[in-house]
Amino acid sequence: MSVRQSMLAILDQGSCYGYQLRAEFDRRTGSTWPLNVGQIYNTLDRLERDGLVAKGDVDDRGHVFWSITDAGSAEVREWLASPVERSQGTRDELAIKLAVAATLPGVDVAAIIQTQRRASLAQLQTLNRAKYAGANPDGPEELAWSLVVDSMIFAAEAEVRWLDHTEQRLALHPEQAMALELSTERPKRGRPAKGEASDSLVPV
């Protein structure tokens, strides 16, 4: 998730100081992605360096107000009009863990899946029981919160379905039939050529 663009989008509504930005971010994301003040100010410094925001007035309490520049407003418009790009590979820890475990001799992958399924179902139940704790249950802040929570519920449901699918696929293979021994082929030094590592994920 882009904290940078989200902060710019908030500043596009008007000047804010650091703590105010954090509070506005919380309001607009249902407090589901808490930011610390250090992260806010580090991002503001980078945005200023890139010419997207500028420091403004200081109030009688010492709050430094930040304003968006024309270039910053243009970036907000581009961000809102563009789709979120998903990478072709994955760094999802669970997917990588099960992929590696499935190739290791002597590992009970079914037990790993069962343990994960219990945890995923518990998370799903917690999300389904979650209630908005704000003052206005019919306001825009509740809507923002519910959109984020709904996304988390759908992701948890998809994870459980994927675990079921993985368990079924592994059941089709004899135990240890898919175990990989360490390769005797010496890998070449350096990184794969650009595009080489992800060719198998590119649609044809």
N, C-alpha and C positions, 0 to 999 in steps of 0.2 A: 504494500500500500504506500502511496506517495504522500508522505507528510509534507514535503516541499510544495507540491501543487495544491494540497488542501489548505495549507497556510496562506498561499497566494490567493486562493479563491475567497477566503475569509477577509483578507486585507482588501480585496477588490470591492467589498461592501463598505469599507471605511477604515480609518487608521485605528490601530490597536497597540497596546504595549504588551510585553511578553506574557505576563500572567493572564491578561485578558485574552490573548490568543489561545492559550492553553484551555481556558474555560470555554471559549467559543468552540474549539475543536471537540471538547468533551460533549457539549450540548448537541453538536451536529452529528456525532457518531455514537450517541447513547452511552458514552463513557466506557465503551468496550475496548478501546485501544488507548490506555493512559499514557500520556507523554510527561516526561520530567522537564523541569524548567531549563536544565542544561541543554537538552535536545532542542528546545524551542530556540534558545539564543544561538546555538551553533548553526541551526538552519537559517536563522535571520542573517547571521554574519555571511554565510555563503550566498544567500540571495542578494545581499548588498554588494558583495564582490562581483556578482554576475550582472549587476545593474537592474535587478528586478524589483528591489525595494530601496527606500531611502529613509534615514533617520529624520525625524521631525522634531516637534516641540517637546519640551519636558514640563510636566505639570508640577504643582506645588508639593507633591509627594515624591518627586524624583522619578516618576514613570516616564520612560522614553517612548514616544509614540513612533510607530513605523507606518510608512505609507507606500502604497504600490506605485510603481512607475508605469509608463505606457507600455514598455517592453514586458513588464510583469502581467499587465492586463491581457496583452496579446497571448502570453503563454497560458493563462487561465482559459481563454477562449479555445485555444488549440487543444488543451487537455480535455476540456469538456466535450469537444467535438470528435475526439479520437477514441478508438476502442482500446481497451486494456490488452496489451500484447502478452500472451502466455509463452513461456519458453518451450522449446521442443523437447528438451530433456526434463528431468525431474531431480529435485533435491529433497523430496519428501522423505523424511527419515524412515517412516514405516515401510514404504515401498522398497527402499534400498535395503532395509533390514531383512525383509522377507525374501527379496531376490537373492541376497547373499546367503541367508540361512538355508534356502532351498538347494544350494549347491555344495553345502558342507556335509561331509560324512559324519554320521552319528548324531545329527541334530534332529530333535523332534519338532518339526515345523508345525505339525498339527497342534501341539501344546502351546506354541508361541501364538498361533492364530486364536486359539481359545482364550488365552490370557488377554490378548488385545481386544477380542470381541466383547469380553466382559467390561473392559475399561471403556470401550467406545459406546456400548449400550448405556453404561452408567452416565457418561457425559451427555448422551442424547436425552436421557430421562431428566437430568438436571436442567438442560436447556428448555425442554418442553414444559417444565414446572416454573421456569423463571417468570417473574412478574415485574412490571415496570414500577420503579420506586419513586418516580418524580411526582411533582405536585399536580400536574395536569395530564390525566390519562388519555385525553383526546387531543392533545396538542401536537405541534410539529416535533418536539423533542421526543415524545413517545413514538412517533412514526419513525424517526431516525433510529431509535433504539431497536424497534421491532424489525426494521429492515436488516440491520446487522445480525440480530439474533436469528432471524429466519435463514439468513445465509449460512450461519454456523450450524443450524439444524439440518439443512439440506446437505451440507458437507459431511456431517456425522452420519446421516442416513446413507449417503453414498459410500462412506468408508465401511460401514457394516455390510452393504451389498458387495463391495469389492472383496472383503474378507471371505464372505460366503463363496464368491466366485473363485477365489484363490484356493480355498479348501477343496472345492470340487475338482479343479484342474490338477492339484497335487495328488488327489485320490486316484487319478487315472494312471499314475506312474508307480511302478513297483518301488518299494522302499530302497533308497540309496541308488536307484538307477540313474538319477540325474546328478549325482555327486561329481564334482570336478576335482581332479587331482591338480596339484600345482604344475603349471606348464614348464616344460624344459626349454621352450623357445625363449631366447633372450630378447626382451623388448628393445626397440630402438630408443635412443636418448631423445629428449625433447618432446614437445607436444605434437599431437596429430595435426596434419594439415587442415587448414580451415575448411569446415564442412564435412571432413572425413568422419569425425566422431559421431555426428548426428544424421548421417545419410540414411540410416535405417528408419528414422523417424519422419523423414520428409515424404509427404504424399506423392504418389506417382499417378 
